[in-house]
Amino acid sequence: AQKVTQAQTEISVVEKEDVTLDCVYETRDTTYYLFWYKQPPSGELVFLIRRNSFDEQNEISGRYSWNFQKSTSSFNFTITASQVVDSAVYFCALSEGADGQNFVFGPGTRLSVLP
Amino acid sequence: DTEVTQTPKHLVMGMTNKKSLKCEQHMGHRAMYWYKQKAKKPPELMFVYSYEKLSINESVPSRFSPECPNSSLLNLHLHALQPEDSALYLCASSQGTGIQPQHFGDGTRLSIL
């Protein structure tokens, strides 16, 4: 069985604040992939990052950074100096096994960045 | 602009109608997906086509019928839908299944009267 938990249903911050979105996953496989997607109000899901279970190196891309910790089964996402355009629903997702046939989204976190 | 194109963007239909949702991608991806998304919920996987063959069917009612005419096109045929089928229907594609990032279309917002 696999499961993705995003405990924060909604978060509101003021522009320029930093914000961290939590993602905790559960899987019995040793090979798995983790993803983050952004869904703005327009509806289209936008791929942000993919991490495989053998690569715990953290990543930074502009204002975005990701912290992957296998010891706590977490894959958290931080936005630095948030902007109004960051307002969206963010989904963490898990794909299990070498073929990744099982793919499931977490429930999502709605981020509102206020001007 | 999204590289996965879905038509129509909005669809209103009665429970006795027959309609189809269309999805097209020209990225050379060999896997295509249909998802259903209700308001304030994550997308739920409905169907996966890999190399034009249906590889995953997540126990979806038969009133939804997928079709993959070729590697660039994916259709979802709708017949005798229920009001609870009203949702955003998202199409996605990827180079391979599961481990590859999926590219999503804007979706079709479907309302059943």
Interface residues (C-beta under 8 A of the other chain):
Chain A: Y33 F35 Y37 S42 G43 E44 L45 V46 F47 R50 N52 F91 S95 G97 A98 D99 G100 Q101 N102 F103 V104 F105 G106 P107 G108 R110
Chain B: T2 K40 K41 P42 P43 L45 S55 I56 L88 L90 A92 T97 G98 I99 Q100 P101 Q102 H103 F104 G105 D106 G107 R109
